[in-house]
């Protein structure tokens, strides 16, 4: 049995990790939740909720007593992500933590995406910590393809207590039409949209991480793959499922680099250029280690959340972009 502590798991993607762990756990591991505030509902489910103040080193060290593996899924502000994780690393060393995984869950490295520079600082500190560590990579969250779905929740959503099917499908991700606006029927490619990228459903990410807890040794990088598709291939699947033709356009990198000068559009354009350059092609280490895990394919996900939905003729809409102020 491994005692695993989760930091940042009360909202967003972190909450999906926690919910999935609770569903999978049949007594194999003990789950500890580090939380800034009381979580009576989770405590009632038998979770060891430990209060933390990330500005108090002594309190963090105390909260980490008896923990073997520390998983950070901290999100929110960039400064908060940086400061909280650096504080966790310092406390983990003193508390005798064996393994640590920082809040990554993306592509290969950080080059070309300004918003990920705090992750780079945390990763450098992780490598120098003396702890056993890994960087979990999953490419792009498949959940972006569910933005706007009108379908109702399934038994998974009922179990998790979410209000709508879209909330279930997004699994903690905010609604975002990234490159493809599935509901409007449009695709705004970086380049020609032909580069392959890894897409992984968020509960599959949680499942792979859960399985990784049983590994005797962690490698410095451990990737997982739900599916591998280009955005152009995704559009072909969507057209088949939705029974309509998408509007699409190619964009030169020169144009996208110019658009990225606008702070409100920087992350969106830097991220889609990085994906077109291969940033999302993470390894399949955990797929090979755990062949019993059968992750959701893009075809399955799209059929589940868009099959049978009646939609009108495709039309262009303004894309919502996220800047640093949105995180």
C-alpha positions as CSV (number, residue, x, y, z in Angstrom):
1,X,0.0,0.0,0.0
2,X,1.2,3.5,-0.9
3,X,0.1,6.6,1.0
4,X,-0.4,9.2,-1.7
5,X,-1.0,12.9,-1.0
6,X,-2.7,15.1,-3.5
7,X,-2.1,18.8,-3.6
8,X,-4.6,21.0,-5.5
9,X,-7.2,18.3,-5.9
10,X,-10.3,20.2,-4.7
11,X,-11.2,21.8,-8.0
12,X,-10.7,21.5,-11.7
13,X,-8.6,18.7,-13.2
14,X,-7.3,17.9,-9.7
15,X,-10.8,17.1,-8.5
16,X,-11.2,14.7,-11.4
17,X,-7.9,13.0,-10.4
18,X,-9.3,12.7,-6.8
19,X,-12.7,11.4,-7.9
20,X,-11.1,8.8,-10.2
21,X,-8.7,7.6,-7.5
22,X,-11.7,7.2,-5.1
23,X,-13.6,5.2,-7.7
24,X,-10.6,2.9,-8.4
25,X,-9.4,2.5,-4.9
26,X,-10.3,-0.9,-3.4
27,X,-8.0,-0.5,-0.5
28,X,-4.8,-0.7,-2.4
29,X,-3.6,2.8,-1.3
30,X,-4.3,5.4,1.3
31,X,-5.3,8.8,-0.1
32,X,-4.4,12.0,1.7
33,X,-5.7,15.4,0.6
34,X,-3.8,18.6,1.2
35,X,-6.4,21.4,1.4
36,X,-6.3,25.1,2.3
37,X,-9.9,24.8,3.6
38,X,-11.9,22.1,5.4
39,X,-13.6,19.5,3.1
40,X,-16.2,17.9,5.3
41,X,-17.9,15.9,2.5
42,X,-14.6,14.3,1.6
43,X,-13.6,13.7,5.2
44,X,-16.9,11.9,5.6
45,X,-15.8,9.5,2.8
46,X,-12.8,8.5,4.8
47,X,-10.2,10.7,3.1
48,X,-7.5,12.0,5.3
49,X,-7.9,15.7,4.8
50,X,-4.9,17.7,6.1
51,X,-5.1,21.5,6.3
52,X,-2.2,23.3,4.7
53,X,-0.8,26.8,4.5
54,X,1.6,26.9,1.6
55,X,3.4,29.9,3.2
56,X,4.1,27.8,6.4
57,X,7.0,25.4,5.9
58,X,6.5,23.8,9.3
59,X,2.8,23.1,8.7
60,X,3.6,21.6,5.3
61,X,6.2,19.3,6.8
62,X,3.7,18.2,9.4
63,X,1.0,17.6,6.8
64,X,3.3,15.4,4.8
65,X,4.3,13.1,7.6
66,X,3.8,9.4,6.7
67,X,3.3,10.2,3.0
68,X,5.2,8.1,0.4
69,X,4.2,9.7,-2.9
70,X,3.2,13.4,-3.4
71,X,1.3,14.3,-6.5
72,X,0.8,18.0,-7.3
73,X,-2.2,18.9,-9.5
74,X,-2.1,22.5,-8.4
75,X,-3.6,25.0,-10.9
76,X,-4.8,28.5,-10.7
77,X,-2.6,31.6,-10.9
78,X,0.9,31.2,-12.4
79,X,2.6,32.7,-9.3
80,X,0.5,30.5,-7.0
81,X,1.5,27.4,-9.1
82,X,5.1,28.4,-8.8
83,X,5.3,29.4,-5.1
84,X,3.1,26.5,-3.8
85,X,5.1,23.8,-5.6
86,X,8.4,25.2,-4.6
87,X,7.2,25.2,-1.0
88,X,6.0,21.6,-1.4
89,X,9.3,20.4,-2.7
90,X,11.2,22.0,0.2
91,X,8.7,20.5,2.7
92,X,8.8,17.1,1.0
93,X,12.5,16.8,1.4
94,X,12.3,17.5,5.1
95,X,9.3,15.2,5.6
96,X,11.0,12.2,4.0
97,X,8.7,11.9,1.0
98,X,10.0,9.3,-1.4
99,X,8.4,10.3,-4.7
100,X,7.1,13.6,-6.2
101,X,5.3,14.5,-9.4
102,X,4.9,18.2,-10.2
103,X,1.8,19.6,-11.9
104,X,2.6,18.9,-15.5
105,X,0.1,16.8,-17.6
106,X,0.8,18.4,-20.9
107,X,3.4,18.0,-23.8
108,X,7.1,17.8,-24.1
109,X,8.9,20.6,-22.3
110,X,8.1,24.3,-22.2
111,X,9.9,26.0,-25.1
112,X,7.8,28.4,-27.0
113,X,4.9,28.7,-24.5
114,X,5.4,31.6,-22.2
115,X,2.6,30.5,-19.8
116,X,4.5,27.3,-19.0
117,X,7.7,29.0,-17.8
118,X,6.7,28.6,-14.1
119,X,6.5,24.9,-14.8
120,X,10.0,25.0,-16.1
121,X,11.2,26.5,-12.8
122,X,9.4,23.9,-10.8
123,X,10.8,21.1,-13.0
124,X,14.4,22.3,-12.5
125,X,13.8,22.4,-8.7
126,X,12.3,18.9,-8.8
127,X,15.4,17.6,-10.6
128,X,17.6,19.1,-8.0
129,X,15.5,18.0,-5.0
130,X,17.1,14.6,-4.4
131,X,13.6,13.0,-4.5
132,X,12.6,10.3,-6.9
133,X,10.4,12.1,-9.4
134,X,8.5,11.9,-12.7
135,X,6.9,14.2,-15.2
136,X,3.6,12.8,-16.4
137,X,2.9,13.7,-20.0
138,X,-0.5,13.2,-21.7
139,X,-0.5,15.6,-24.7
140,X,-3.7,17.6,-25.1
141,X,-6.8,16.9,-23.0
142,X,-9.3,15.2,-25.2
143,X,-12.0,17.0,-23.2
144,X,-11.7,20.1,-25.3
145,X,-13.6,18.3,-27.9
146,X,-16.7,18.2,-25.7
147,X,-17.1,22.0,-25.3
148,X,-20.7,22.9,-26.1
149,X,-22.2,19.4,-26.1
150,X,-25.9,19.4,-25.2
151,X,-25.9,15.8,-24.1
152,X,-26.9,14.8,-20.6
153,X,-24.7,13.3,-18.0
154,X,-24.1,9.5,-17.8
155,X,-23.7,7.3,-14.8
156,X,-20.2,8.7,-14.4
157,X,-21.5,12.2,-14.1
158,X,-24.1,11.0,-11.6
159,X,-21.5,9.3,-9.6
160,X,-19.4,12.4,-9.5
161,X,-22.3,14.7,-8.8
162,X,-21.9,17.0,-11.8
163,X,-24.8,19.0,-13.1
164,X,-24.6,18.5,-16.9
165,X,-23.2,16.3,-19.5
166,X,-20.8,19.0,-20.7
167,X,-19.5,19.3,-17.1
168,X,-18.9,15.6,-17.0
169,X,-17.2,15.5,-20.4
170,X,-15.0,18.5,-19.6
171,X,-13.9,16.8,-16.4
172,X,-12.7,19.9,-14.7
173,X,-11.5,21.7,-17.8
174,X,-13.1,25.1,-18.6
175,X,-15.2,25.2,-21.8
176,X,-12.7,26.1,-24.6
177,X,-12.9,25.9,-28.4
178,X,-9.3,25.1,-29.0
179,X,-8.5,25.1,-32.7
180,X,-11.8,23.3,-33.4
181,X,-15.1,24.7,-32.5
182,X,-17.1,21.5,-32.4
183,X,-20.5,23.0,-32.0
184,X,-20.1,25.7,-34.6
185,X,-18.4,23.4,-37.0
186,X,-15.1,25.2,-37.6
187,X,-11.4,24.5,-37.5
188,X,-8.7,27.2,-37.3
189,X,-5.5,25.3,-37.9
190,X,-2.0,26.1,-37.1
191,X,-0.2,25.5,-40.3
192,X,-2.3,22.9,-42.2
193,X,-3.3,21.0,-39.1
194,X,-1.7,17.8,-40.3
195,X,0.8,17.2,-37.4
196,X,-0.1,14.3,-35.1
197,X,-0.6,14.9,-31.4
198,X,-1.5,12.9,-28.4
199,X,-5.0,13.4,-26.9
200,X,-5.9,11.8,-23.6
201,X,-9.3,11.8,-21.8
202,X,-8.8,13.2,-18.4
203,X,-10.1,10.2,-16.4
204,X,-7.8,8.0,-18.4
205,X,-4.9,10.3,-17.3
206,X,-6.0,9.7,-13.7
207,X,-6.2,5.9,-14.3
208,X,-2.7,5.8,-15.7
209,X,-1.3,7.9,-12.8
210,X,-3.2,5.5,-10.4
211,X,-1.5,2.5,-12.0
212,X,1.9,4.3,-11.8
213,X,1.6,4.4,-8.0
214,X,2.3,0.6,-8.0
215,X,5.6,0.9,-9.9
216,X,8.7,0.2,-7.9
217,X,10.6,2.9,-9.7
218,X,9.6,6.0,-11.5
219,X,11.4,7.1,-14.6
220,X,12.1,10.9,-14.9
221,X,9.5,11.2,-17.8
222,X,6.5,8.9,-18.1
223,X,4.1,9.6,-21.0
224,X,0.7,8.2,-21.7
225,X,-1.4,8.1,-24.8
226,X,-5.2,8.1,-25.2
227,X,-5.0,8.4,-29.0
228,X,-2.9,10.0,-31.7
229,X,-4.6,12.2,-34.2
230,X,-3.9,15.4,-36.2
231,X,-6.5,18.2,-36.0
232,X,-7.3,17.6,-39.6
233,X,-8.1,14.0,-38.8
234,X,-10.3,15.1,-35.8
235,X,-12.3,17.2,-38.2
236,X,-12.8,14.2,-40.5
237,X,-14.2,12.2,-37.5
238,X,-16.4,15.1,-36.4
239,X,-17.8,15.5,-39.9
240,X,-18.7,11.8,-40.0
241,X,-20.3,11.8,-36.6
242,X,-22.2,15.1,-37.0
243,X,-23.1,14.5,-40.6
244,X,-22.0,18.0,-41.9
245,X,-19.1,19.7,-43.5
246,X,-16.8,21.8,-41.3
247,X,-15.4,25.2,-42.3
248,X,-11.6,25.2,-42.0
249,X,-8.7,27.5,-42.7
250,X,-4.9,27.1,-42.6
251,X,-2.7,29.7,-40.9
252,X,0.9,30.4,-41.5
253,X,3.2,30.5,-38.4
254,X,4.2,34.0,-39.4
255,X,0.5,35.1,-39.0
256,X,0.1,33.2,-35.6
257,X,3.4,34.7,-34.3
258,X,2.1,38.1,-35.1
259,X,-1.2,37.3,-33.3
260,X,0.7,36.1,-30.3
261,X,2.0,39.6,-29.8
262,X,-1.4,40.3,-28.3
263,X,-1.2,39.2,-24.7
264,X,-4.9,38.0,-24.8
265,X,-4.1,35.7,-27.7
266,X,-0.5,34.7,-26.8
267,X,-1.1,31.4,-25.0
268,X,-3.7,30.1,-27.6
269,X,-1.4,30.8,-30.5
270,X,1.8,29.7,-28.9
271,X,0.1,26.4,-27.8
272,X,-1.4,25.6,-31.2
273,X,1.9,26.3,-32.9
274,X,3.8,24.1,-30.4
275,X,1.3,21.2,-31.1
276,X,1.8,21.6,-34.8
277,X,5.6,21.4,-34.2
278,X,5.2,18.1,-32.3
279,X,5.1,19.3,-28.7
280,X,2.1,17.0,-28.0
281,X,3.7,13.8,-29.1
282,X,4.5,12.4,-25.6
283,X,5.7,8.9,-25.1
284,X,3.6,5.8,-24.4
285,X,5.6,4.6,-21.4
286,X,2.5,3.9,-19.2
287,X,0.5,2.3,-22.1
288,X,3.3,-0.3,-22.4
289,X,3.7,-0.7,-18.6
290,X,-0.1,-1.2,-18.2
291,X,-1.6,-2.8,-21.3
292,X,-4.7,-3.6,-19.3
293,X,-5.6,0.1,-19.4
294,X,-7.7,0.7,-22.6
295,X,-7.9,4.4,-22.9
296,X,-10.8,6.2,-24.8
297,X,-10.2,6.8,-28.5
298,X,-11.1,10.1,-30.2
299,X,-13.7,8.3,-32.2
300,X,-15.3,6.9,-29.0
301,X,-15.2,10.3,-27.3
302,X,-16.7,12.2,-30.2
303,X,-19.4,9.6,-30.7
304,X,-20.3,9.7,-27.0
305,X,-20.7,13.4,-26.8
306,X,-21.8,14.4,-30.3
307,X,-23.4,11.3,-31.9
308,X,-27.1,12.0,-32.7
309,X,-26.8,15.7,-31.9
310,X,-28.7,17.8,-34.5
311,X,-26.7,20.9,-35.5
312,X,-27.1,23.5,-38.1
313,X,-24.9,24.7,-40.9
314,X,-21.3,25.4,-39.9
315,X,-20.5,29.1,-39.2
316,X,-17.5,31.0,-37.9
317,X,-17.6,32.3,-34.4
318,X,-15.1,34.4,-32.4
319,X,-12.6,32.1,-30.6
320,X,-12.3,32.7,-26.8
321,X,-8.6,33.1,-25.9
322,X,-7.1,32.7,-22.5
323,X,-4.3,34.9,-21.2
324,X,-2.3,34.8,-17.9
325,X,-5.1,36.8,-16.2
326,X,-7.5,33.9,-16.8
327,X,-5.5,31.4,-14.9
